[in-house]
Amino acid sequence: MATETPPPAQTPTRLPSAEEFTEVQQSAEFGELRRAHRSFAFPLTIAFAAWYLLYVLLSNYAGGFMGTKVAGHINVALVLGLAQFLTTFLIAWWYAHRAATRLDPRAEAIKSRMEGGA
């Protein structure tokens, strides 16, 4: 399969030493990057897991409620099940947006400094 895009230029990058990795890992800048990621990812993960478990528990123990008709043949179980998919996609989009705007620039700055030796 022929492509029109040339292969990327092979520019040699300097590989940081183990000591440099340790130094960066212990830096305040890396700690702030880690906190920014964890303060977003952990609460959202816990909230989504709770939301999912609520759906499972309702499905098992609240059959009457889940069978309640909303419109026509659409019941509460179907609405909540589809909401699971919707929240999954929304969380993925939200994380990707937040990572691109807040986390990736910080990570790229750390990476370029390490590879550049500055």
N, C-alpha and C positions, 0 to 999 in steps of 0.2 A: 504494500500500500504506500503510494507516494504521497508525501506531504509537501506543502509549499513553505512551511516554516523551517528555518534553519535550526540546527541543534543549538542549545544554549552554550554560550562561551564558557570554556573551562578555565575559570580564574582560580588559581590556588588560594585557599583560605588557610590562615594560620590556625592550628588547633590549640586551644588553651590547655594548659597543664592541669593536673589534678589539684594542685595547690590553688590555681586561679579559680577553678570551679568551686572549691571549698570557700574561698574568700568571697566570691560573689554570692554564694548560697547564704553566707552569714551577714551579708550587707543589709543595711536598712532598706535600700531600694528594692531588693529581691523580697524582703519580708513584706513590704507594702504591696508588691505585686501578688504575693501569695495570699495576703489578707483580703485584697480586693476580689480575688477569685473565690476564695472560700466564703466570704460574706455574702456572695451572690449564689453560688452553686449549692452549698449545704442547706440553707433554709428552703430553697426551691425544691431540692430533692426530697427533703422531709415532707414538705407540703404536698408534693405530688404523690408520694408514697401513701400518705394519710388519705388523700382523695381517692386513690386507687383502692386501698383497703376498705374505705367506707363503701365504695361501690360493690366490692365483693361481699362484704358483710350484709349490706342491704339485699343483695341478690339471694343470699342464703337464708336470711332470717326475717326479711320483710317482704315476702312474696306478694302479699295483698297490696302493699304500697307500690311496689315495683310494677305490678300489673294494672295499676290505675291508668285508665285511658286519658290521653291528653287531647288527641284529635284523631278521629277515625280509628284506624287500627294501630296508631302510634301510642305507646305507653311510656311511663316514666323510665322503665328499664332501658328502652331504646334511646330515649333522649339522653340519659346519663351515660350510656355506652358510647354514643356518638360524641358526647362532650369529652370523654376520655381522649379520643383521637384529636379533637380540637385543641385541648389543653396541651397535649404532647407536641403538636406542631407549633403552637404559640410559644411554649417554653423553649423549644429548639430555636425558633426565630429570635426570640428575645435574647437568649444566650449568645447566639452568633452575632447579633447586632452589638451587644454590650462588649463582647470580646473584641470585635473589630474596632470599636471606638475607644475603649478604655484599657483593655488588657494587652492587645497586640502591639500598640505603639510602645508601651513600657518594655515588653518582652523584646521587641526588636532593638530598642536602644541598648539593653543589656547585652544582647547577642552581638550587635555590631561593635560594641566596645570590647567585648571578649575576643572576637575574631580579628579586630583591628589592632589589638594590643594596647589600646589607649587606657 
